[in-house]
């Protein structure tokens, strides 16, 4: 265990900064309490410090640490209303400045930093429903431009950068169903192409890029809780099943460790919110249980620190919203 945050929160973001500290921003902690405040974790002291607040309250937003060290927070929801406000956190001043508006207000989307430094925002839900749209943020100009649309609208999907610079978007859900479809974004052309389908429809799952360039997806929900996992092979554009987790779980986190294994923790299943954790070994394709978290949690964050430790923060549990943090 390490020091507690000042504020209870879930559906927030956590970003590792250039100096090794972690910025936690936004989220919510009650049916009517949406947050604009932010705080920073110092790994050396294990303590939290409140910093400047964002201009907008938000949950289910994204946060991206840019090459220039600033953190871009964009979109999100304040209640069920999607917002288009974007802002930048400056480590040197501990404050935020707004940086244009997204072309479409969205939450439960993904944000991916491309090789050229721009940020790709994909899908989510807007005020008119589920989105198949995508847009790009240019950090050099602070401007937003639309790019090609996906073939299918989706939220609670994942986006993974491949070794060739393409972005793999897979799964999620929309008004009609949970999805097993996947598509690839070409940053040079700004276009999407369909790729192989996952074997199982899934939303609220995790995707982790492995050392060999493949992408591991694990767990999720599709009307039932999943313990299955599968691997995407960018060379063949196909998926193959791999070992199943010991516990079915959705709304969990996954972190790739220095040794190449993947740590999956928490989430929920039909038994409730989980504190269990397990490790995926890419060499054997199997999962082994590891130490439990001290508190069961879902809708929380997991951040890799510069010393290789994993910091988990906040979330909610069977007894309410959390301000606790712990280290693996």
N, C-alpha and C positions, 0 to 999 in steps of 0.2 A: 504494500500500500504506500501511496505517497500523499502529499497534501491534497485537501479537497478544494475544488473550485469554489468561487464566491457565490455562484448562482447555479441552481438546479436547472438542467436543460437536456432536451433530446431533440433529434432532427437538426442538430447544429452542424458546424463544420470544424475541422481541425487542420491546421496547415503548419508544416515545419518551416521555420524561417532560416535565413542565411546564418544567423549566429547560433543555430541549434535549438533555440526555444520554439515553443509551439503556441500558435495563436488559435484560440477557440472563439467562435463568433456566432451570435444569433441562436435560433432554436425556439423552443417553447417549453413551458412547464405547467401549464394548466389549460383548460379548455378556452380561456379567454386571454391568456398571458403570452403574447408573442414578444420576442426579445430583439433588441438592437444592440445590447451591450456585448462587450468582448473582454477577454482576459488572456494573459500570456503565462505559460508554464516555463519556469527556469529549471532545466534538468540538474544543474549544479547544486541548487539549494532545495529542490523538490517543492517549491512554493509557487503560488499563483499571484499575479498582480493585475488589477483592473486597468484597462487602457481606454482610449477614446471609443465612444459608441458610434455605430453606423448611423447614417441618416434615416434608414428605414428598418423597421422591425421585419424579421423574416425567418422562415423555417423552410426546410426542403430546398435550400439554395445550393449553389456550388461555390467552392473556393479553390483558386489556382495560384500557386506560387510562380511568378513570372521570372524570366531570366535576369531582370533588373532588380530582383529582390522584393518587389512589391507583391502584395496578395490581392488578386482580383476576386471580389465576391459579386455574384450576378444572379438575378432572378430570385425565385423563392415565392413563398405565399405568406400573407398576413391574414389569417383565417383561411377561407377557401378561395381567396382572391389572389390570382397570380400578379406579380409585379415585374416591371421591366427595368428597374433601377440597378445600376452597377456602380461599384465604388472600389477604391484602392486603399489598402492599408500600408502605411509607411513605417517601417521599423524604427527609423531614426527619430520620427516625431511622435510615434504612438498614436497617430490620428488617421482619419479617413478623408478622402476627397472623392467626389462623384466623378464618373468618367463615362458620360453619354448614357444613352438608353438602348436596351436591346430592341431589335425590330419587333419582336413578339414577346410579351410577358409570358413567363413559363416557370414551372416548378417541377420537381421530381425528374429533372433532365440530367444530362451528363455534360461535363466539360473536360476537354482533352487538349493538352498543349502539343502543338505540332512542331515538326523539326525546324520550321522557320520562325518559331516563337509566337505565332498567332495561336488563338485559343478557339477550338471548335465546340460549339454548343449544339446539342442534338436532342430533339424530341421533348418529352415531358407532357405536362398538361397546362393548357392556357385557359383564358376566361371563356373561350368558345369550345372547349373540349380537348381531346387528345391531339397531339401534334406530330406531324411527320417532317416538320421544317427543321432547318439547320442554319446556323449563322456563325460568322467569324468575328472575333475581336482582334484588332491590330494594336499591340501595346505601343508602337512607335507613334501612332497618330491618335490613339484613343477613340477610334471609330469602329462602327459595326457595319458589316455587310452580309447580305443573305448569300447562301450557297445552295447547292442542289438539295432537293428534298429526298428523304428516304422513301422507299416504296410503301412502307407501313407506318402508321402512327403508333407510338409506344411510349410508356413511362415505366419507371423502376426497372429499366434495362441496364446493361453495362456497356462501356466503351473501352476498348483495349488497343494500345498502340503496338503495331507489329514491327518487326525488324526492317521491313521495307518502307516504313513510314505510313502505310495505310492504317486506317482505324477500323477495327472490327466492332460492330454494334450487334448485340444479340438479345433475344428474349424480351422480357417485360410484358406489359399487358396494355389493353385498351378496352373500349366499351364492349367489344364483341367477345374477347377471350384473352387468356394468357397465350403467349407466343413461343414458338420454337424456332422461328425464322431468324436469319442473320444476314447482314449485308456489310459491304466494305466501302469505306470512303477513300477516294483518291484525292489527296490534297493538291496535286498538280492540276488535275482537270476539274476538281470541284464536283465530282459526280459519284454516284453510288452504284454498285453492282451487287446482285444477290449472290450469296455463297451458300454452302451446305447448311441444312437445318440441324439444330440440336436434336438429340433423340427424344427429349422430353420438353414440353412447354414449361417455362419457369419465369417468375418474377421474384423480386426481393432476394436475389441470390448474389454470390460474389464471383468475380472473375480475376484471376491472377496470372500475370505473364511469367513463364518459367524461363530458366537459363537457356534452354534449347530453342526458345522462341515460340513454343506452343502456349496455348492459353487454357488454364484450368478453370472450369466453372463448377460450382459446388452448391448443393442445397437449393433452397428457395421454396416457393409456394405456387401451386396451380389449382387450387381448390382443396389440396391436401399438402401436408408438409413433406419435403423431399430430403432424402439422405444421399441421393445419387450424385455422381460427379462424372464429367466427361472432358475430353481434351480436344481443342481445335488445332489442326495441323495446317499452318499457312501454306505449306508447299503443295498440299493436295486439296485444300479447301474443304476438308472433311472433318467430321467429329467421330471420336471413338470413346466408348465408355471406359472408365477406369474404376478403381476400387471405390466402394461406397463409404461414406462417413459412418462412424459408430452411432451418431445421433442424427435424426432428421432435424433440420433447422432452417428458419428463414429470418430475414432482418438481422443477420449476424455480420461479423467482419472477417476479413482475411488479410494477412500480412505476409509478404515473402521475406524470409529470414536470410541472413548472410550466407548460411550453408546451402541455400537453394530450396529448403523445405518451406511449406506454407502452413502458417498457424491460423486456424479457424477457431473463433471463440463465440460464445453466447448465442443470442437470437432467441427464437421461440419455436415451440412445437405444440402438439396437442396436450402435453403435460404442463405447459406454461412457459415462463421465461427461464432461460438456461444460464448456468454459470460454467458449464463444461467447456473444455477446449481439447482440440486434437491437432495433430501434425500430419501433413501429407508428404510422403517421400517420393519425389519424382522418379527415383531410380527403380523403386519396387512397385509404384502405383498403389501403395497401401497407406492406410491411416492408422495412427496409434494415438491413444489418449495421452494427455499430459495434464499437468496440475490444473485444478479448477480455479477460476477467478473467485475472489472472495465474495463477490456480489453478482447475482444473476442480472443480466441486462440485455436490452435490445434497443435499436435506434440510437446507438452510441457511435463513437469514433475510435479508430485504432491508428496510431501514428508511429512510424519507425524513427527512433532517435539516432543521433550520430554515433552513439556508443553501441548501437545494435539492439538496445532494449525496445520493447513495444509499450507505448503509453495508451491506455484506454481511458476514455472520459465520458462521464454522464450517462445518458440514456434513461430508460425507465425500467422498472421491475414490477413484480406483483404488488409491491407496496407503495408505488408512486414514482415520482421523478427523482433523479439522482444528481448530486454534485460531486460524488466521489470519483476518484481516479486511482488507477493501479498500474503497476509495471510488471511485465513478464521478462 
